């Protein structure tokens, strides 16, 4: 059997909860060899309000989550019975297995998500002095304590009111001094 992507319908606004619940169930029920990835298709949006730029993630398909799995009876059961899931798209009900997405459909969604979540090149190391570019600590300088590449995050220690404070920032929020 081969793995495919399927569209799962969720209660409105429950996409993140379904993703977390499903990931927990995959782990606790030992399904990591049949259910692989759970993705909420999102794209980055920028909004300007009162002269301030706000960047947030907007769900591309509200009420839907993509799940990569090998369609077996037990994998189907685990996903279908996850709290917040109302069913699979492409299933006529009555125990009929759903139709997977076409590879080109999945590629288009994943490419679109990649385009809106650009990877920022890192040009600093632990111990470097950096300046915070945005947010409440804009223009503060701090020392890089830790770099979390897979999450595109960086931990910086900033001296604030005579106390050292560690903050976690996105790569794009700091600049090497």
N, C-alpha and C positions, 0 to 999 in steps of 0.2 A: 504494500500500500504506500502511496506517496502523500507527502504533506501538501496541503493547499490552504489558501486563505478563504475565510468565510466571513460574512457580515452577520453580526449579532445585534438584534434590536434590544434596546434597554428602555427603562422608564426615563422620561425626559429629565435631564439634569443629573442622572445617575451614572454617567459614563465613567467618571473617575472611581466611583465606589465599585462599579462592576469590575473594572480593571484590577483594583486592589483585591476584591473578593476572589476573583478568578485566579489571580497569581497565588494567593494563599491556598486555595483549594488544589491547585496544580501541585504545590509543594506537599501539603498534608496528605493528599490522596495518591502521591507517587505517580503523577501523570506527566512528568517532564519529558518522558520519552514519546509522548503522543500529542501533547499540547505545548507549542513552542513560544510563540510571541503573541502578546496582546497589545494592540495599538489603538490609540484614540487619534484619528486624523485631525490635525490642527494646523493652522497657519498663523503667522505673526501679523498683527495689525497695529497700526500706529494711530493714535488719536491725539489731537491737540485741543486742550481745554484750558481756558484762562491763561493762554500763553505757555502752558506747560505740556511737554510731549510725554505721552503715556504709551508704552508698548505693552501689549498683552497678547495672549494666545486665544484665538477664536476657533471653536470646533467647526471643522469643515462640514461634517455630517452630524448635527446634533441628534442624539438619541441612538447612535450607532457606534459599535466598536468592531475592529477587525481582529480576527483570531486566526493564527496559523496553526493548523493541526492535521493529524492523520485521522480521517473520519472513521472511527471505530464506534461500536455501540457504547463503550464506557466513556470515551472522550466526548461523544455527543451528549450523553447523560450528564456528565460533570458540567459542561458549559450551559446546557439548557436549564439545569437546576441550580445555577448560581443565583443568589439573591440579586434582584434588580434586572435580571434577564427576562425578556418576554418571549423570546424565540429567535430562530435563525431566519434570515431572509432567503428566499428561494426554496422554501419547504412548503409543500401543500398541506402539511399537517397529517394526522393519522399515522405517525411513525415513519413518514417518508423522509429520507435524508436530504438535506439541502444541497443546492448546486453551488460549487465553489466559484469564486471570482476568477476571471480569466487573467493569466499572467500579465498581459499588457495593462489591464485595469489596475492591478496591484502596483506595477512599476510606475504608472502615472501618479498614483496617490503618494507613493514613497518618494518619488522625485520631487513632487510639489512640496512635501513636508521638508525635505532636505533644503530646497531653495529658500524656504522661509525660516530655516534654522541654520544660518551659515556657521561654519566652523571658523573660529577665530584662531589665527596663528599665534603661538605663544613665544614671546622673545624675552622672558625673564625666568629667573631661577630662585629657589629658596634663599633668603638673605638679601635679595635685591630691594632697593628703595623704590616704591611706587606711589603715584598720586591717584586718589579716588576722583573719577571724572563726573559722576552724577549721583543723585540721591541726597539724603540728609547730610552725608559726610563728604560732599563734593569739596575738592581742594585740600582735604586732609592728606597727609603723607603717612605711609606706614611701611612696615617690613613684611615681605612675603614669608609666611610660615609654612604653608603647604599648598601644593598644586594638585587639583583633582581633575586630571585630563578628561576622563570619560564623561564627567558632568559639565565640563567647561567652566569650572569654578576655581576660585583661588581664595585662600585664607590669608588675611592680612592683619597684622597687629598695628593698631593706631593708638597714639598717645592722646587721650582725651581727658581733660581736667586733671592731669597728673596721674591718671591711671591707664594702664594698658588694656585695651579692649580688642578682642579678636572678632573680626567680621568675615562672613563668607560673601564673596562677590562674584559676578560673572567676569570672564576674561575681558569682555568689552568694556567693563566699568572701570578699569585701571590702566594707567600708563606708566611705563618705566621712567624714572627721573634720572 
